[in-house]
Amino acid sequence: MIIGYGTTRDTLLLYSSGNNGVTQMAANVPDEVVFGYIMFEGSGVLVTHVSHKISGVQRARGLAHQKTIAAFFSQHDVTVNTSKPSELTPTMLRERTRHLARKSVPMK
């Protein structure tokens, strides 16, 4: 799921949703401030994408709303920040979520 401001200053709108994971999300991230939520290998990942092509004012507004978005998606396990769609890859998400992996312990 990707949400963003569109033409508004402070109202978030649903941009897209889908079932094809991180590849689909990266392909649909626009050059603006957007927030995404994705389940990746069993972990909930909140993505804050602040395009490197936007103004400082837009960047500040997006980052100011990051806490509110994180509270709304309270079940997320990790937050990642990107500035280019190419940064959003399975390898990057795997690296950011690997500390969440739990080793199974045999029962005695």
Sequence and secondary structure as in RCSB ss.txt:
>XXXX:A:sequence
MIIGYGTTRDTLLLYSSGNNGVTQMAANVPDEVVFGYIMFEGSGVLVTHVSHKISGVQRARGLAHQKTIAAFFSQ
HDVTVNTSKPSELTPTMLRERTRHLARKSVPMK
>XXXX:A:secstr
 EEE TT SS  EEEE  SSHHHHHHHH  SSEEEEEEEETTEEEEEEEE TTS HHHHHHHHHHHHHHHHHTTT
 SEEEEESSGGG  HHHHHHHHGGG        
